[in-house]
Amino acid sequence: MKSDFFRLAVAVCAVAASSVSAIAQEVTMRVDLVAWGDPISGLVVGGGGGKPVTAQSFRYSKGVTYSGSAVMEIHQAAGEATAPAALEPADVEKLPAALKQVLERRKTSPTLVALAALPSGSKRATVLMMPAAGGIYLTYVLDDDPSKLPVGRLRVHNLSPHPLLLRFNEKEKQQVPMHGSCTATPVNQELVYELAYEQENEEKQKEWKMLENNLVSVAEDEQTQMIVLKSDSEYFVSSNGSRSGYLQVVFLRRSPKEAEIVEISKAEREAAEREAKRLNDEMDEAAKPEAQRRKTKPPGK
């Protein structure tokens, strides 16, 4: 799994790391958590108080409604989160900025496992969670607002360490750079695609190497996404021990009803704000020196 992390960090952390610290606005949207590898249980978005959910392996489960900072915190319920990693300073320096922020916040909020920079003005997002060291996760966010991902079309995401070349229905060709994407329109709800990736040959010259030629169904009433990646996850190992190719391809599908945002009531918003304030007060108190905390305790305590 360690090699997984460094491949993704090279491919996409320029997107993730640059956005986590820069966003301060508030968002309200529906969020889906998807595991890059084994399922991740006991996850809670925001400041806490919500019902824990499980991020399933490369597939959707139940989405959650979120309202708060565009840099969304993802916590793991007590008893399920892994203790913070004991990393050497030199190892910490090599981490993407987004993971450094997670480690820093865990000093006062040990259940925090990830940060995700959500897109502003969107109604729906998918957060891919990839295991890193010490029980924390690197995230990659897909903007799934219906205006960005209409039903009846295919969107391809390149999360592999190589540029990709795709040809659809033996006609349309599209090149997709690392951490890039493209869309394609099916014919009669089907797309035949040829997928190749760029690599260097023995003469150090770049060439396209064919990965697969396949057919995918794209329902006219679903949001359909194709993700190309390179993973060592056991998810891609068959019962006979063989692995599914040099690069792997997964599909995410969502029905129209699931693509709609669920509005948050005033009471739910106020409850979330109270919980966030309580957690912030606890973090502020924990950050005080021990002597100062003793002074603020009520008499007799």
C-alpha positions as CSV (number, residue, x, y, z in Angstrom):
1,M,0.0,0.0,0.0
2,K,3.0,2.3,0.6
3,S,3.8,2.3,-3.2
4,D,0.2,3.2,-3.9
5,F,0.5,6.3,-1.8
6,F,3.7,7.6,-3.5
7,R,2.3,6.9,-7.0
8,L,-0.8,8.9,-6.3
9,A,1.1,11.6,-4.5
10,V,3.2,12.1,-7.6
11,A,0.2,12.1,-9.9
12,V,-2.3,14.3,-8.0
13,C,-0.9,15.9,-4.8
14,A,-0.2,19.1,-6.7
15,V,-4.0,19.5,-7.0
16,A,-4.8,18.3,-3.4
17,A,-2.0,20.0,-1.5
18,S,-2.4,23.5,-3.1
19,S,-6.1,23.7,-2.4
20,V,-6.5,22.5,1.2
21,S,-4.9,25.6,2.9
22,A,-6.3,28.2,0.5
23,I,-10.1,27.7,0.9
24,A,-12.0,29.3,3.7
25,Q,-15.6,29.7,2.3
26,E,-18.6,27.7,3.4
27,V,-20.3,25.0,1.3
28,T,-23.4,22.9,1.5
29,M,-23.5,19.7,-0.6
30,R,-23.9,15.9,-0.7
31,V,-20.7,14.0,-0.3
32,D,-19.8,10.4,-1.1
33,L,-16.7,8.8,0.5
34,V,-15.1,6.0,-1.6
35,A,-12.1,3.9,-0.4
36,W,-9.0,3.5,-2.6
37,G,-8.4,-0.1,-1.4
38,D,-10.0,-1.8,1.6
39,P,-13.3,-0.5,3.1
40,I,-12.9,2.3,5.7
41,S,-15.5,2.1,8.5
42,G,-16.6,4.6,11.2
43,L,-16.1,7.8,9.1
44,V,-17.7,11.0,10.2
45,V,-17.6,14.2,8.1
46,G,-17.2,17.7,9.7
47,G,-16.9,18.5,13.3
48,G,-18.5,15.3,14.5
49,G,-22.0,14.3,15.8
50,G,-23.0,12.7,12.5
51,K,-23.8,9.0,12.0
52,P,-20.7,7.1,11.0
53,V,-20.5,5.7,7.5
54,T,-18.3,3.2,5.6
55,A,-16.4,4.1,2.5
56,Q,-16.7,1.1,0.3
57,S,-13.9,-0.1,-2.1
58,F,-14.2,1.8,-5.4
59,R,-18.0,1.9,-5.2
60,Y,-20.7,4.2,-3.8
61,S,-22.5,3.6,-0.5
62,K,-24.8,6.0,1.3
63,G,-23.9,9.7,0.7
64,V,-23.9,12.2,3.6
65,T,-25.1,15.8,3.7
66,Y,-22.4,18.3,4.7
67,S,-22.5,22.0,5.5
68,G,-19.4,23.8,6.7
69,S,-15.9,24.8,5.7
70,A,-14.9,24.0,2.1
71,V,-11.9,22.3,3.7
72,M,-13.9,19.3,5.1
73,E,-12.6,17.3,8.0
74,I,-13.0,13.6,8.0
75,H,-12.9,11.8,11.4
76,Q,-13.0,8.2,12.3
77,A,-15.1,7.0,15.2
78,A,-13.3,6.4,18.5
79,G,-11.9,2.8,18.7
80,E,-11.5,2.6,14.9
81,A,-9.0,5.3,14.2
82,T,-5.3,4.3,14.1
83,A,-2.9,6.1,16.5
84,P,-1.0,9.0,14.9
85,A,2.2,7.9,13.1
86,A,5.5,8.4,14.8
87,L,7.4,9.9,11.9
88,E,10.8,11.3,11.8
89,P,11.1,15.0,10.9
90,A,12.8,14.2,7.6
91,D,9.9,11.8,6.7
92,V,7.3,14.5,7.6
93,E,9.0,17.0,5.3
94,K,8.6,14.7,2.3
95,L,4.8,14.5,2.8
96,P,2.4,16.5,0.7
97,A,1.2,19.7,2.4
98,A,-2.3,18.3,2.9
99,L,-1.0,15.4,4.9
100,K,1.2,17.6,7.0
101,Q,-1.9,19.6,7.9
102,V,-3.7,16.4,9.0
103,L,-0.8,15.4,11.2
104,E,-0.7,18.9,12.8
105,R,-4.4,18.9,13.5
106,R,-4.3,15.4,15.0
107,K,-2.2,16.8,17.9
108,T,-5.4,18.2,19.3
109,S,-8.0,16.2,17.4
110,P,-6.7,12.6,17.3
111,T,-9.7,11.2,15.5
112,L,-9.0,13.3,12.4
113,V,-7.9,11.1,9.5
114,A,-8.2,13.3,6.4
115,L,-8.9,16.7,4.9
116,A,-10.8,17.2,1.6
117,A,-11.0,20.5,-0.3
118,L,-14.5,20.6,-1.7
119,P,-15.5,22.6,-4.8
120,S,-17.4,25.8,-4.2
121,G,-20.8,26.2,-5.9
122,S,-21.3,22.4,-6.3
123,K,-24.1,20.2,-5.1
124,R,-22.3,16.9,-5.1
125,A,-18.8,15.6,-4.7
126,T,-17.0,12.2,-4.5
127,V,-14.0,12.0,-2.1
128,L,-11.5,9.2,-2.9
129,M,-9.6,8.2,0.2
130,M,-6.2,6.6,-0.2
131,P,-4.3,5.1,2.8
132,A,-1.1,6.9,3.9
133,A,1.2,6.3,6.9
134,G,-0.2,6.1,10.4
135,G,-3.9,5.7,9.7
136,I,-4.4,9.0,7.8
137,Y,-5.6,9.4,4.2
138,L,-4.7,11.4,1.1
139,T,-7.9,12.6,-0.7
140,Y,-8.8,13.3,-4.2
141,V,-12.1,15.1,-4.9
142,L,-14.3,14.7,-7.9
143,D,-16.8,17.6,-8.6
144,D,-20.0,15.7,-9.4
145,D,-22.4,18.6,-9.7
146,P,-24.9,17.7,-12.4
147,S,-23.7,20.7,-14.5
148,K,-20.2,19.2,-14.5
149,L,-21.2,15.5,-14.8
150,P,-24.5,15.2,-16.8
151,V,-26.3,11.9,-16.9
152,G,-25.9,9.8,-20.0
153,R,-22.2,10.6,-20.5
154,L,-18.9,9.1,-19.5
155,R,-16.3,11.0,-17.6
156,V,-12.7,9.6,-17.5
157,H,-10.3,10.5,-14.7
158,N,-6.6,9.8,-15.1
159,L,-5.2,9.0,-11.6
160,S,-2.4,6.9,-13.0
161,P,1.3,7.9,-13.2
162,H,1.2,8.1,-17.0
163,P,-0.5,10.2,-19.6
164,L,-3.4,8.4,-21.3
165,L,-4.7,8.1,-24.9
166,L,-8.3,7.0,-25.4
167,R,-10.2,6.3,-28.6
168,F,-14.0,6.0,-28.4
169,N,-16.2,4.0,-30.9
170,E,-13.2,3.8,-33.2
171,K,-13.4,7.5,-34.0
172,E,-12.9,10.1,-31.3
173,K,-9.4,10.3,-29.8
174,Q,-8.6,12.2,-26.6
175,Q,-5.3,12.5,-24.7
176,V,-5.6,12.8,-20.9
177,P,-2.7,14.1,-18.9
178,M,-1.9,13.0,-15.3
179,H,-4.7,14.1,-12.9
180,G,-6.7,15.2,-15.9
181,S,-10.1,14.2,-17.2
182,C,-12.2,14.0,-20.4
183,T,-15.8,13.2,-21.3
184,A,-17.3,11.0,-24.1
185,T,-20.8,10.6,-25.5
186,P,-22.1,7.0,-26.0
187,V,-24.0,5.7,-28.9
188,N,-27.1,3.7,-27.9
189,Q,-25.9,3.8,-24.3
190,E,-22.7,2.1,-25.2
191,L,-19.0,3.1,-25.6
192,V,-16.3,1.0,-27.1
193,Y,-13.0,2.4,-25.9
194,E,-9.3,1.7,-26.6
195,L,-7.0,2.7,-23.7
196,A,-3.2,3.3,-24.0
197,Y,-0.6,4.8,-21.7
198,E,2.6,6.6,-22.4
199,Q,5.9,5.1,-21.3
200,E,9.6,5.2,-22.2
201,N,11.1,2.3,-24.2
202,E,14.6,0.9,-23.9
203,E,15.9,3.8,-26.1
204,K,14.4,6.3,-23.6
205,Q,11.8,7.4,-26.3
206,K,8.2,7.9,-25.4
207,E,5.7,5.5,-26.9
208,W,2.1,4.5,-26.5
209,K,1.5,1.1,-25.0
210,M,-2.0,-0.5,-25.4
211,L,-3.6,-1.4,-22.1
212,E,-7.1,-2.7,-23.1
213,N,-9.9,-2.5,-25.6
214,N,-13.3,-2.8,-24.0
215,L,-17.0,-1.9,-24.0
216,V,-18.8,0.0,-21.3
217,S,-22.5,0.6,-20.9
218,V,-23.6,4.2,-20.0
219,A,-27.2,4.4,-18.9
220,E,-29.0,7.6,-20.0
221,D,-30.3,8.2,-16.5
222,E,-27.0,7.7,-14.6
223,Q,-23.8,9.6,-13.8
224,T,-21.0,7.3,-15.0
225,Q,-17.3,7.8,-14.2
226,M,-14.3,5.7,-15.3
227,I,-11.1,6.0,-13.2
228,V,-7.7,4.8,-14.4
229,L,-5.1,4.2,-11.7
230,K,-2.2,2.0,-10.6
231,S,-2.8,0.2,-7.4
232,D,-1.3,-2.6,-5.3
233,S,-4.6,-3.1,-3.5
234,E,-5.9,-6.6,-2.9
235,Y,-9.1,-5.4,-4.4
236,F,-7.6,-6.0,-7.9
237,V,-6.3,-9.5,-7.1
238,S,-8.4,-12.4,-8.4
239,S,-9.0,-15.7,-6.6
240,N,-6.1,-17.3,-8.4
241,G,-3.7,-14.6,-7.3
242,S,-3.3,-12.8,-10.6
243,R,-3.5,-9.0,-10.8
244,S,-5.7,-7.1,-13.3
245,G,-3.1,-5.6,-15.6
246,Y,-0.4,-2.9,-15.2
247,L,-3.0,-0.2,-14.7
248,Q,-6.5,-0.7,-13.3
249,V,-9.8,0.6,-14.4
250,V,-12.8,1.1,-12.1
251,F,-16.3,2.6,-12.7
252,L,-18.5,4.6,-10.4
253,R,-22.2,4.9,-11.2
254,R,-24.9,7.0,-9.5
255,S,-28.6,7.2,-10.2
256,P,-30.4,10.5,-10.7
257,K,-32.1,10.4,-7.3
258,E,-28.7,10.0,-5.6
259,A,-27.3,12.9,-7.7
260,E,-29.8,15.3,-6.1
261,I,-28.7,17.4,-3.1
262,V,-30.6,16.8,0.2
263,E,-31.4,20.2,1.8
264,I,-30.3,20.8,5.4
265,S,-33.0,22.0,7.7
266,K,-32.4,25.1,9.9
267,A,-32.5,22.9,13.1
268,E,-29.8,20.5,11.6
269,R,-27.6,23.5,10.6
270,E,-27.9,25.0,14.1
271,A,-27.1,21.7,15.7
272,A,-24.0,21.3,13.5
273,E,-22.9,24.8,14.4
274,R,-23.3,24.1,18.1
275,E,-21.3,20.9,17.8
276,A,-18.5,22.7,15.8
277,K,-18.3,25.4,18.5
278,R,-18.1,22.8,21.3
279,L,-15.3,21.0,19.5
280,N,-13.4,24.2,18.8
281,D,-13.7,25.2,22.5
282,E,-12.4,21.8,23.5
283,M,-9.4,22.2,21.1
284,D,-8.7,25.7,22.4
285,E,-8.7,24.4,26.0
286,A,-6.5,21.4,25.2
287,A,-4.0,23.8,23.6
288,K,-3.6,25.9,26.7
289,P,-0.5,25.3,29.0
290,E,-1.3,22.9,31.9
291,A,-0.9,25.7,34.5
292,Q,-3.4,27.9,32.7
293,R,-5.9,25.1,32.5
294,R,-5.7,24.6,36.3
295,K,-6.4,28.2,36.9
296,T,-9.6,28.1,34.8
297,K,-11.0,25.0,36.6
298,P,-14.0,25.6,39.0
299,P,-13.3,25.6,42.7
300,G,-13.2,22.1,44.3
301,K,-12.4,20.4,41.0
